[in-house]
Amino acid sequence: MGTAYRAAKGLLAVVGWTGLGVGLWFAVAPDETRRKEMAKDHPGSEQQTEKQQRNALVMSVIKEAAETNENVASKQWPWGK
C-alpha cells in the first residue's frame, strides 16, 4: 500500500508541476496579434520579405521548367547574371 501511495503522490506531483508550467507559459506568452506585431518590428523582417520574394521567384521558375520541354537553365534569370 505504501509503494502505490508514493507512486500516486509522485505522479500527482509531476502532473501538477507540468500543469503549473504550462499555465505560466500561456499566461506569459504573447497572443497571435502581438507576435505578428513583434515580427513586423523585428530588424530582419525586410530581409525575410526579400527571401520570400526570391523563393517565390525560384518556385515560379521551377514550375515553368516542369511545364515545358525547353531548357530553362540557359535562360536569363530575373534576379542576376
PDB file of N, CA, C and O in Angstrom:
ATOM      1  N   MET A   1       0.823  -1.189   0.000  1.00  0.00           N
ATOM      2  CA  MET A   1       0.000   0.000   0.000  1.00  0.00           C
ATOM      3  C   MET A   1       0.866   1.251   0.000  1.00  0.00           C
ATOM      4  O   MET A   1       0.515   2.237  -0.648  1.00  0.00           O
ATOM      5  N   GLY A   2       1.978   1.236   0.702  1.00  0.00           N
ATOM      6  CA  GLY A   2       2.860   2.393   0.800  1.00  0.00           C
ATOM      7  C   GLY A   2       3.524   2.738  -0.529  1.00  0.00           C
ATOM      8  O   GLY A   2       3.686   3.912  -0.860  1.00  0.00           O
ATOM      9  N   THR A   3       3.907   1.714  -1.287  1.00  0.00           N
ATOM     10  CA  THR A   3       4.559   1.940  -2.576  1.00  0.00           C
ATOM     11  C   THR A   3       3.582   2.564  -3.570  1.00  0.00           C
ATOM     12  O   THR A   3       3.940   3.494  -4.294  1.00  0.00           O
ATOM     13  N   ALA A   4       2.357   2.059  -3.607  1.00  0.00           N
ATOM     14  CA  ALA A   4       1.344   2.601  -4.509  1.00  0.00           C
ATOM     15  C   ALA A   4       1.016   4.046  -4.141  1.00  0.00           C
ATOM     16  O   ALA A   4       0.804   4.886  -5.015  1.00  0.00           O
ATOM     17  N   TYR A   5       0.976   4.326  -2.840  1.00  0.00           N
ATOM     18  CA  TYR A   5       0.696   5.691  -2.377  1.00  0.00           C
ATOM     19  C   TYR A   5       1.803   6.648  -2.807  1.00  0.00           C
ATOM     20  O   TYR A   5       1.529   7.756  -3.270  1.00  0.00           O
ATOM     21  N   ARG A   6       3.076   6.207  -2.649  1.00  0.00           N
ATOM     22  CA  ARG A   6       4.204   7.050  -3.055  1.00  0.00           C
ATOM     23  C   ARG A   6       4.217   7.267  -4.567  1.00  0.00           C
ATOM     24  O   ARG A   6       4.511   8.366  -5.039  1.00  0.00           O
ATOM     25  N   ALA A   7       3.897   6.213  -5.326  1.00  0.00           N
ATOM     26  CA  ALA A   7       3.863   6.337  -6.783  1.00  0.00           C
ATOM     27  C   ALA A   7       2.763   7.302  -7.211  1.00  0.00           C
ATOM     28  O   ALA A   7       2.985   8.139  -8.086  1.00  0.00           O
ATOM     29  N   ALA A   8       1.592   7.198  -6.614  1.00  0.00           N
ATOM     30  CA  ALA A   8       0.487   8.091  -6.936  1.00  0.00           C
ATOM     31  C   ALA A   8       0.821   9.524  -6.546  1.00  0.00           C
ATOM     32  O   ALA A   8       0.499  10.465  -7.272  1.00  0.00           O
ATOM     33  N   LYS A   9       1.462   9.682  -5.406  1.00  0.00           N
ATOM     34  CA  LYS A   9       1.856  11.014  -4.936  1.00  0.00           C
ATOM     35  C   LYS A   9       2.893  11.622  -5.886  1.00  0.00           C
ATOM     36  O   LYS A   9       2.813  12.806  -6.211  1.00  0.00           O
ATOM     37  N   GLY A  10       3.855  10.825  -6.328  1.00  0.00           N
ATOM     38  CA  GLY A  10       4.870  11.297  -7.277  1.00  0.00           C
ATOM     39  C   GLY A  10       4.266  11.664  -8.612  1.00  0.00           C
ATOM     40  O   GLY A  10       4.615  12.687  -9.200  1.00  0.00           O
ATOM     41  N   LEU A  11       3.350  10.823  -9.097  1.00  0.00           N
ATOM     42  CA  LEU A  11       2.677  11.100 -10.359  1.00  0.00           C
ATOM     43  C   LEU A  11       1.862  12.379 -10.262  1.00  0.00           C
ATOM     44  O   LEU A  11       1.868  13.192 -11.187  1.00  0.00           O
ATOM     45  N   LEU A  12       1.170  12.561  -9.162  1.00  0.00           N
ATOM     46  CA  LEU A  12       0.394  13.773  -8.948  1.00  0.00           C
ATOM     47  C   LEU A  12       1.291  15.011  -8.907  1.00  0.00           C
ATOM     48  O   LEU A  12       0.922  16.066  -9.422  1.00  0.00           O
ATOM     49  N   ALA A  13       2.458  14.882  -8.298  1.00  0.00           N
ATOM     50  CA  ALA A  13       3.404  15.996  -8.247  1.00  0.00           C
ATOM     51  C   ALA A  13       3.903  16.352  -9.649  1.00  0.00           C
ATOM     52  O   ALA A  13       3.975  17.527 -10.007  1.00  0.00           O
ATOM     53  N   VAL A  14       4.244  15.336 -10.435  1.00  0.00           N
ATOM     54  CA  VAL A  14       4.724  15.585 -11.801  1.00  0.00           C
ATOM     55  C   VAL A  14       3.635  16.253 -12.633  1.00  0.00           C
ATOM     56  O   VAL A  14       3.901  17.227 -13.337  1.00  0.00           O
ATOM     57  N   VAL A  15       2.423  15.740 -12.557  1.00  0.00           N
ATOM     58  CA  VAL A  15       1.307  16.317 -13.310  1.00  0.00           C
ATOM     59  C   VAL A  15       1.028  17.749 -12.836  1.00  0.00           C
ATOM     60  O   VAL A  15       0.756  18.633 -13.649  1.00  0.00           O
ATOM     61  N   GLY A  16       1.095  17.966 -11.548  1.00  0.00           N
ATOM     62  CA  GLY A  16       0.846  19.295 -11.003  1.00  0.00           C
ATOM     63  C   GLY A  16       1.883  20.310 -11.460  1.00  0.00           C
ATOM     64  O   GLY A  16       1.527  21.405 -11.897  1.00  0.00           O
ATOM     65  N   TRP A  17       3.156  19.960 -11.364  1.00  0.00           N
ATOM     66  CA  TRP A  17       4.216  20.883 -11.795  1.00  0.00           C
ATOM     67  C   TRP A  17       4.158  21.127 -13.294  1.00  0.00           C
ATOM     68  O   TRP A  17       4.391  22.247 -13.751  1.00  0.00           O
ATOM     69  N   THR A  18       3.847  20.085 -14.065  1.00  0.00           N
ATOM     70  CA  THR A  18       3.713  20.257 -15.510  1.00  0.00           C
ATOM     71  C   THR A  18       2.548  21.190 -15.824  1.00  0.00           C
ATOM     72  O   THR A  18       2.671  22.074 -16.672  1.00  0.00           O
ATOM     73  N   GLY A  19       1.438  21.000 -15.157  1.00  0.00           N
ATOM     74  CA  GLY A  19       0.288  21.879 -15.353  1.00  0.00           C
ATOM     75  C   GLY A  19       0.601  23.318 -14.976  1.00  0.00           C
ATOM     76  O   GLY A  19       0.178  24.248 -15.661  1.00  0.00           O
ATOM     77  N   LEU A  20       1.336  23.503 -13.897  1.00  0.00           N
ATOM     78  CA  LEU A  20       1.730  24.846 -13.483  1.00  0.00           C
ATOM     79  C   LEU A  20       2.632  25.485 -14.542  1.00  0.00           C
ATOM     80  O   LEU A  20       2.465  26.660 -14.869  1.00  0.00           O
ATOM     81  N   GLY A  21       3.569  24.732 -15.070  1.00  0.00           N
ATOM     82  CA  GLY A  21       4.465  25.251 -16.113  1.00  0.00           C
ATOM     83  C   GLY A  21       3.719  25.631 -17.370  1.00  0.00           C
ATOM     84  O   GLY A  21       3.974  26.688 -17.946  1.00  0.00           O
ATOM     85  N   VAL A  22       2.800  24.786 -17.806  1.00  0.00           N
ATOM     86  CA  VAL A  22       2.009  25.085 -19.000  1.00  0.00           C
ATOM     87  C   VAL A  22       1.127  26.304 -18.757  1.00  0.00           C
ATOM     88  O   VAL A  22       0.997  27.160 -19.632  1.00  0.00           O
ATOM     89  N   GLY A  23       0.527  26.386 -17.587  1.00  0.00           N
ATOM     90  CA  GLY A  23      -0.315  27.540 -17.268  1.00  0.00           C
ATOM     91  C   GLY A  23       0.468  28.839 -17.272  1.00  0.00           C
ATOM     92  O   GLY A  23       0.001  29.849 -17.799  1.00  0.00           O
ATOM     93  N   LEU A  24       1.662  28.817 -16.685  1.00  0.00           N
ATOM     94  CA  LEU A  24       2.501  30.010 -16.703  1.00  0.00           C
ATOM     95  C   LEU A  24       2.953  30.365 -18.109  1.00  0.00           C
ATOM     96  O   LEU A  24       3.048  31.543 -18.456  1.00  0.00           O
ATOM     97  N   TRP A  25       3.231  29.353 -18.917  1.00  0.00           N
ATOM     98  CA  TRP A  25       3.632  29.592 -20.307  1.00  0.00           C
ATOM     99  C   TRP A  25       2.528  30.330 -21.055  1.00  0.00           C
ATOM    100  O   TRP A  25       2.797  31.307 -21.753  1.00  0.00           O
ATOM    101  N   PHE A  26       1.293  29.871 -20.912  1.00  0.00           N
ATOM    102  CA  PHE A  26       0.184  30.527 -21.598  1.00  0.00           C
ATOM    103  C   PHE A  26      -0.087  31.913 -21.038  1.00  0.00           C
ATOM    104  O   PHE A  26      -0.547  32.791 -21.769  1.00  0.00           O
ATOM    105  N   ALA A  27       0.184  32.123 -19.773  1.00  0.00           N
ATOM    106  CA  ALA A  27      -0.052  33.432 -19.173  1.00  0.00           C
ATOM    107  C   ALA A  27       0.973  34.454 -19.655  1.00  0.00           C
ATOM    108  O   ALA A  27       0.650  35.635 -19.784  1.00  0.00           O
ATOM    109  N   VAL A  28       2.201  34.018 -19.922  1.00  0.00           N
ATOM    110  CA  VAL A  28       3.270  34.940 -20.282  1.00  0.00           C
ATOM    111  C   VAL A  28       3.430  35.079 -21.787  1.00  0.00           C
ATOM    112  O   VAL A  28       3.816  36.149 -22.257  1.00  0.00           O
ATOM    113  N   ALA A  29       3.149  34.041 -22.554  1.00  0.00           N
ATOM    114  CA  ALA A  29       3.373  34.060 -23.996  1.00  0.00           C
ATOM    115  C   ALA A  29       2.436  35.058 -24.672  1.00  0.00           C
ATOM    116  O   ALA A  29       1.266  35.164 -24.302  1.00  0.00           O
ATOM    117  N   PRO A  30       2.956  35.801 -25.675  1.00  0.00           N
ATOM    118  CA  PRO A  30       2.113  36.775 -26.377  1.00  0.00           C
ATOM    119  C   PRO A  30       1.096  36.076 -27.282  1.00  0.00           C
ATOM    120  O   PRO A  30       1.322  34.958 -27.746  1.00  0.00           O
ATOM    121  N   ASP A  31      -0.017  36.751 -27.519  1.00  0.00           N
ATOM    122  CA  ASP A  31      -1.028  36.171 -28.403  1.00  0.00           C
ATOM    123  C   ASP A  31      -0.614  36.391 -29.866  1.00  0.00           C
ATOM    124  O   ASP A  31       0.420  37.001 -30.142  1.00  0.00           O
ATOM    125  N   GLU A  32      -1.429  35.891 -30.787  1.00  0.00           N
ATOM    126  CA  GLU A  32      -1.081  35.894 -32.214  1.00  0.00           C
ATOM    127  C   GLU A  32      -0.873  37.314 -32.752  1.00  0.00           C
ATOM    128  O   GLU A  32       0.083  37.558 -33.487  1.00  0.00           O
ATOM    129  N   THR A  33      -1.748  38.241 -32.399  1.00  0.00           N
ATOM    130  CA  THR A  33      -1.612  39.602 -32.917  1.00  0.00           C
ATOM    131  C   THR A  33      -0.341  40.256 -32.398  1.00  0.00           C
ATOM    132  O   THR A  33       0.326  40.980 -33.136  1.00  0.00           O
ATOM    133  N   ARG A  34       0.000  40.013 -31.151  1.00  0.00           N
ATOM    134  CA  ARG A  34       1.228  40.586 -30.580  1.00  0.00           C
ATOM    135  C   ARG A  34       2.455  39.980 -31.242  1.00  0.00           C
ATOM    136  O   ARG A  34       3.433  40.688 -31.483  1.00  0.00           O
ATOM    137  N   ARG A  35       2.427  38.678 -31.544  1.00  0.00           N
ATOM    138  CA  ARG A  35       3.562  38.037 -32.224  1.00  0.00           C
ATOM    139  C   ARG A  35       3.769  38.632 -33.607  1.00  0.00           C
ATOM    140  O   ARG A  35       4.905  38.877 -34.011  1.00  0.00           O
ATOM    141  N   LYS A  36       2.669  38.870 -34.349  1.00  0.00           N
ATOM    142  CA  LYS A  36       2.789  39.479 -35.675  1.00  0.00           C
ATOM    143  C   LYS A  36       3.339  40.891 -35.578  1.00  0.00           C
ATOM    144  O   LYS A  36       4.153  41.307 -36.402  1.00  0.00           O
ATOM    145  N   GLU A  37       2.894  41.621 -34.576  1.00  0.00           N
ATOM    146  CA  GLU A  37       3.371  42.978 -34.354  1.00  0.00           C
ATOM    147  C   GLU A  37       4.869  42.977 -34.028  1.00  0.00           C
ATOM    148  O   GLU A  37       5.622  43.816 -34.525  1.00  0.00           O
ATOM    149  N   MET A  38       5.285  42.035 -33.197  1.00  0.00           N
ATOM    150  CA  MET A  38       6.695  41.935 -32.839  1.00  0.00           C
ATOM    151  C   MET A  38       7.538  41.535 -34.057  1.00  0.00           C
ATOM    152  O   MET A  38       8.646  42.041 -34.232  1.00  0.00           O
ATOM    153  N   ALA A  39       7.026  40.644 -34.886  1.00  0.00           N
ATOM    154  CA  ALA A  39       7.758  40.213 -36.072  1.00  0.00           C
ATOM    155  C   ALA A  39       7.893  41.354 -37.074  1.00  0.00           C
ATOM    156  O   ALA A  39       8.910  41.471 -37.757  1.00  0.00           O
ATOM    157  N   LYS A  40       6.870  42.189 -37.157  1.00  0.00           N
ATOM    158  CA  LYS A  40       6.906  43.315 -38.082  1.00  0.00           C
ATOM    159  C   LYS A  40       7.969  44.323 -37.651  1.00  0.00           C
ATOM    160  O   LYS A  40       8.631  44.917 -38.502  1.00  0.00           O
ATOM    161  N   ASP A  41       8.140  44.521 -36.357  1.00  0.00           N
ATOM    162  CA  ASP A  41       9.108  45.470 -35.838  1.00  0.00           C
ATOM    163  C   ASP A  41      10.526  44.907 -35.783  1.00  0.00           C
ATOM    164  O   ASP A  41      11.469  45.646 -35.501  1.00  0.00           O
ATOM    165  N   HIS A  42      10.686  43.631 -36.042  1.00  0.00           N
ATOM    166  CA  HIS A  42      11.988  42.985 -35.973  1.00  0.00           C
ATOM    167  C   HIS A  42      12.878  43.501 -37.103  1.00  0.00           C
ATOM    168  O   HIS A  42      12.408  43.629 -38.233  1.00  0.00           O
ATOM    169  N   PRO A  43      14.149  43.800 -36.831  1.00  0.00           N
ATOM    170  CA  PRO A  43      15.020  44.373 -37.860  1.00  0.00           C
ATOM    171  C   PRO A  43      15.264  43.449 -39.051  1.00  0.00           C
ATOM    172  O   PRO A  43      15.582  43.942 -40.133  1.00  0.00           O
ATOM    173  N   GLY A  44      15.131  42.158 -38.902  1.00  0.00           N
ATOM    174  CA  GLY A  44      15.351  41.230 -40.008  1.00  0.00           C
ATOM    175  C   GLY A  44      14.124  40.990 -40.857  1.00  0.00           C
ATOM    176  O   GLY A  44      14.162  40.156 -41.762  1.00  0.00           O
ATOM    177  N   SER A  45      13.037  41.693 -40.596  1.00  0.00           N
ATOM    178  CA  SER A  45      11.804  41.421 -41.328  1.00  0.00           C
ATOM    179  C   SER A  45      11.905  41.817 -42.795  1.00  0.00           C
ATOM    180  O   SER A  45      11.274  41.193 -43.647  1.00  0.00           O
ATOM    181  N   GLU A  46      12.700  42.858 -43.104  1.00  0.00           N
ATOM    182  CA  GLU A  46      12.877  43.244 -44.507  1.00  0.00           C
ATOM    183  C   GLU A  46      13.620  42.145 -45.259  1.00  0.00           C
ATOM    184  O   GLU A  46      13.278  41.819 -46.396  1.00  0.00           O
ATOM    185  N   GLN A  47      14.639  41.579 -44.615  1.00  0.00           N
ATOM    186  CA  GLN A  47      15.387  40.502 -45.242  1.00  0.00           C
ATOM    187  C   GLN A  47      14.503  39.281 -45.457  1.00  0.00           C
ATOM    188  O   GLN A  47      14.614  38.588 -46.469  1.00  0.00           O
ATOM    189  N   GLN A  48      13.632  39.031 -44.502  1.00  0.00           N
ATOM    190  CA  GLN A  48      12.749  37.881 -44.633  1.00  0.00           C
ATOM    191  C   GLN A  48      11.776  38.089 -45.789  1.00  0.00           C
ATOM    192  O   GLN A  48      11.469  37.146 -46.518  1.00  0.00           O
ATOM    193  N   THR A  49      11.291  39.312 -45.959  1.00  0.00           N
ATOM    194  CA  THR A  49      10.395  39.613 -47.072  1.00  0.00           C
ATOM    195  C   THR A  49      11.123  39.409 -48.395  1.00  0.00           C
ATOM    196  O   THR A  49      10.561  38.854 -49.339  1.00  0.00           O
ATOM    197  N   GLU A  50      12.378  39.860 -48.462  1.00  0.00           N
ATOM    198  CA  GLU A  50      13.165  39.662 -49.677  1.00  0.00           C
ATOM    199  C   GLU A  50      13.377  38.177 -49.951  1.00  0.00           C
ATOM    200  O   GLU A  50      13.298  37.741 -51.100  1.00  0.00           O
ATOM    201  N   LYS A  51      13.643  37.403 -48.910  1.00  0.00           N
ATOM    202  CA  LYS A  51      13.820  35.958 -49.074  1.00  0.00           C
ATOM    203  C   LYS A  51      12.540  35.318 -49.602  1.00  0.00           C
ATOM    204  O   LYS A  51      12.585  34.460 -50.484  1.00  0.00           O
ATOM    205  N   GLN A  52      11.401  35.737 -49.059  1.00  0.00           N
ATOM    206  CA  GLN A  52      10.128  35.176 -49.504  1.00  0.00           C
ATOM    207  C   GLN A  52       9.875  35.511 -50.971  1.00  0.00           C
ATOM    208  O   GLN A  52       9.388  34.665 -51.722  1.00  0.00           O
ATOM    209  N   GLN A  53      10.200  36.732 -51.386  1.00  0.00           N
ATOM    210  CA  GLN A  53      10.012  37.113 -52.787  1.00  0.00           C
ATOM    211  C   GLN A  53      10.942  36.317 -53.683  1.00  0.00           C
ATOM    212  O   GLN A  53      10.530  35.852 -54.745  1.00  0.00           O
ATOM    213  N   ARG A  54      12.195  36.152 -53.268  1.00  0.00           N
ATOM    214  CA  ARG A  54      13.156  35.387 -54.063  1.00  0.00           C
ATOM    215  C   ARG A  54      12.724  33.922 -54.153  1.00  0.00           C
ATOM    216  O   ARG A  54      12.823  33.309 -55.216  1.00  0.00           O
ATOM    217  N   ASN A  55      12.249  33.365 -53.049  1.00  0.00           N
ATOM    218  CA  ASN A  55      11.770  31.980 -53.065  1.00  0.00           C
ATOM    219  C   ASN A  55      10.565  31.821 -53.980  1.00  0.00           C
ATOM    220  O   ASN A  55      10.440  30.814 -54.678  1.00  0.00           O
ATOM    221  N   ALA A  56       9.677  32.812 -53.979  1.00  0.00           N
ATOM    222  CA  ALA A  56       8.518  32.759 -54.872  1.00  0.00           C
ATOM    223  C   ALA A  56       8.968  32.802 -56.325  1.00  0.00           C
ATOM    224  O   ALA A  56       8.398  32.117 -57.175  1.00  0.00           O
ATOM    225  N   LEU A  57       9.980  33.599 -56.610  1.00  0.00           N
ATOM    226  CA  LEU A  57      10.511  33.683 -57.965  1.00  0.00           C
ATOM    227  C   LEU A  57      11.136  32.365 -58.389  1.00  0.00           C
ATOM    228  O   LEU A  57      10.918  31.905 -59.510  1.00  0.00           O
ATOM    229  N   VAL A  58      11.909  31.757 -57.507  1.00  0.00           N
ATOM    230  CA  VAL A  58      12.524  30.464 -57.807  1.00  0.00           C
ATOM    231  C   VAL A  58      11.451  29.399 -58.034  1.00  0.00           C
ATOM    232  O   VAL A  58      11.562  28.573 -58.939  1.00  0.00           O
ATOM    233  N   MET A  59      10.417  29.431 -57.202  1.00  0.00           N
ATOM    234  CA  MET A  59       9.342  28.445 -57.369  1.00  0.00           C
ATOM    235  C   MET A  59       8.619  28.634 -58.698  1.00  0.00           C
ATOM    236  O   MET A  59       8.212  27.656 -59.324  1.00  0.00           O
ATOM    237  N   SER A  60       8.456  29.882 -59.133  1.00  0.00           N
ATOM    238  CA  SER A  60       7.810  30.116 -60.430  1.00  0.00           C
ATOM    239  C   SER A  60       8.679  29.590 -61.567  1.00  0.00           C
ATOM    240  O   SER A  60       8.155  29.052 -62.543  1.00  0.00           O
ATOM    241  N   VAL A  61      10.004  29.736 -61.457  1.00  0.00           N
ATOM    242  CA  VAL A  61      10.908  29.202 -62.476  1.00  0.00           C
ATOM    243  C   VAL A  61      10.848  27.684 -62.484  1.00  0.00           C
ATOM    244  O   VAL A  61      10.839  27.069 -63.550  1.00  0.00           O
ATOM    245  N   ILE A  62      10.808  27.077 -61.311  1.00  0.00           N
ATOM    246  CA  ILE A  62      10.714  25.611 -61.232  1.00  0.00           C
ATOM    247  C   ILE A  62       9.395  25.132 -61.825  1.00  0.00           C
ATOM    248  O   ILE A  62       9.356  24.120 -62.525  1.00  0.00           O
ATOM    249  N   LYS A  63       8.324  25.853 -61.549  1.00  0.00           N
ATOM    250  CA  LYS A  63       7.020  25.480 -62.105  1.00  0.00           C
ATOM    251  C   LYS A  63       7.043  25.592 -63.621  1.00  0.00           C
ATOM    252  O   LYS A  63       6.530  24.720 -64.323  1.00  0.00           O
ATOM    253  N   GLU A  64       7.644  26.676 -64.127  1.00  0.00           N
ATOM    254  CA  GLU A  64       7.742  26.853 -65.578  1.00  0.00           C
ATOM    255  C   GLU A  64       8.558  25.733 -66.200  1.00  0.00           C
ATOM    256  O   GLU A  64       8.213  25.221 -67.265  1.00  0.00           O
ATOM    257  N   ALA A  65       9.652  25.350 -65.527  1.00  0.00           N
ATOM    258  CA  ALA A  65      10.504  24.280 -66.040  1.00  0.00           C
ATOM    259  C   ALA A  65       9.763  22.951 -66.068  1.00  0.00           C
ATOM    260  O   ALA A  65       9.977  22.132 -66.962  1.00  0.00           O
ATOM    261  N   ALA A  66       8.905  22.742 -65.102  1.00  0.00           N
ATOM    262  CA  ALA A  66       8.157  21.484 -65.058  1.00  0.00           C
ATOM    263  C   ALA A  66       7.095  21.416 -66.143  1.00  0.00           C
ATOM    264  O   ALA A  66       6.703  20.330 -66.569  1.00  0.00           O
ATOM    265  N   GLU A  67       6.628  22.581 -66.591  1.00  0.00           N
ATOM    266  CA  GLU A  67       5.540  22.610 -67.566  1.00  0.00           C
ATOM    267  C   GLU A  67       6.020  22.652 -69.015  1.00  0.00           C
ATOM    268  O   GLU A  67       5.196  22.573 -69.926  1.00  0.00           O
ATOM    269  N   THR A  68       7.316  22.773 -69.256  1.00  0.00           N
ATOM    270  CA  THR A  68       7.816  22.901 -70.622  1.00  0.00           C
ATOM    271  C   THR A  68       8.954  21.930 -70.864  1.00  0.00           C
ATOM    272  O   THR A  68       9.553  21.399 -69.929  1.00  0.00           O
ATOM    273  N   ASN A  69       9.236  21.711 -72.127  1.00  0.00           N
ATOM    274  CA  ASN A  69      10.368  20.866 -72.514  1.00  0.00           C
ATOM    275  C   ASN A  69      11.600  21.705 -72.818  1.00  0.00           C
ATOM    276  O   ASN A  69      12.660  21.155 -73.117  1.00  0.00           O
ATOM    277  N   GLU A  70      11.482  23.025 -72.747  1.00  0.00           N
ATOM    278  CA  GLU A  70      12.583  23.932 -73.025  1.00  0.00           C
ATOM    279  C   GLU A  70      13.632  23.855 -71.911  1.00  0.00           C
ATOM    280  O   GLU A  70      13.302  23.583 -70.757  1.00  0.00           O
ATOM    281  N   ASN A  71      14.887  24.096 -72.266  1.00  0.00           N
ATOM    282  CA  ASN A  71      15.963  24.102 -71.290  1.00  0.00           C
ATOM    283  C   ASN A  71      15.962  25.459 -70.582  1.00  0.00           C
ATOM    284  O   ASN A  71      16.501  26.434 -71.105  1.00  0.00           O
ATOM    285  N   VAL A  72      15.366  25.518 -69.411  1.00  0.00           N
ATOM    286  CA  VAL A  72      15.256  26.796 -68.698  1.00  0.00           C
ATOM    287  C   VAL A  72      16.570  27.182 -68.035  1.00  0.00           C
ATOM    288  O   VAL A  72      16.708  28.322 -67.589  1.00  0.00           O
ATOM    289  N   ALA A  73      17.532  26.285 -67.954  1.00  0.00           N
ATOM    290  CA  ALA A  73      18.820  26.612 -67.350  1.00  0.00           C
ATOM    291  C   ALA A  73      19.592  27.597 -68.211  1.00  0.00           C
ATOM    292  O   ALA A  73      20.421  28.350 -67.699  1.00  0.00           O
ATOM    293  N   SER A  74      19.332  27.602 -69.509  1.00  0.00           N
ATOM    294  CA  SER A  74      20.051  28.507 -70.404  1.00  0.00           C
ATOM    295  C   SER A  74      19.389  29.882 -70.476  1.00  0.00           C
ATOM    296  O   SER A  74      19.944  30.791 -71.094  1.00  0.00           O
ATOM    297  N   LYS A  75      18.219  30.060 -69.861  1.00  0.00           N
ATOM    298  CA  LYS A  75      17.523  31.345 -69.884  1.00  0.00           C
ATOM    299  C   LYS A  75      18.189  32.333 -68.934  1.00  0.00           C
ATOM    300  O   LYS A  75      18.917  31.937 -68.023  1.00  0.00           O
ATOM    301  N   GLN A  76      17.935  33.612 -69.151  1.00  0.00           N
ATOM    302  CA  GLN A  76      18.416  34.651 -68.248  1.00  0.00           C
ATOM    303  C   GLN A  76      17.490  34.684 -67.042  1.00  0.00           C
ATOM    304  O   GLN A  76      16.282  34.863 -67.199  1.00  0.00           O
ATOM    305  N   TRP A  77      18.033  34.514 -65.841  1.00  0.00           N
ATOM    306  CA  TRP A  77      17.233  34.525 -64.633  1.00  0.00           C
ATOM    307  C   TRP A  77      16.889  35.959 -64.263  1.00  0.00           C
ATOM    308  O   TRP A  77      17.699  36.856 -64.493  1.00  0.00           O
ATOM    309  N   PRO A  78      15.719  36.201 -63.699  1.00  0.00           N
ATOM    310  CA  PRO A  78      15.267  37.572 -63.435  1.00  0.00           C
ATOM    311  C   PRO A  78      16.072  38.305 -62.376  1.00  0.00           C
ATOM    312  O   PRO A  78      15.992  39.532 -62.319  1.00  0.00           O
ATOM    313  N   TRP A  79      16.840  37.631 -61.538  1.00  0.00           N
ATOM    314  CA  TRP A  79      17.496  38.305 -60.427  1.00  0.00           C
ATOM    315  C   TRP A  79      19.010  38.385 -60.549  1.00  0.00           C
ATOM    316  O   TRP A  79      19.667  38.752 -59.575  1.00  0.00           O
ATOM    317  N   GLY A  80      19.581  38.066 -61.670  1.00  0.00           N
ATOM    318  CA  GLY A  80      21.037  38.176 -61.764  1.00  0.00           C
ATOM    319  C   GLY A  80      21.591  37.650 -63.059  1.00  0.00           C
ATOM    320  O   GLY A  80      20.860  37.364 -64.008  1.00  0.00           O
ATOM    321  N   LYS A  81      22.902  37.528 -63.078  1.00  0.00           N
ATOM    322  CA  LYS A  81      23.604  37.050 -64.276  1.00  0.00           C
ATOM    323  C   LYS A  81      23.387  35.591 -64.511  1.00  0.00           C
ATOM    324  O   LYS A  81      23.909  35.037 -65.478  1.00  0.00           O
TER     325      LYS A  81
END
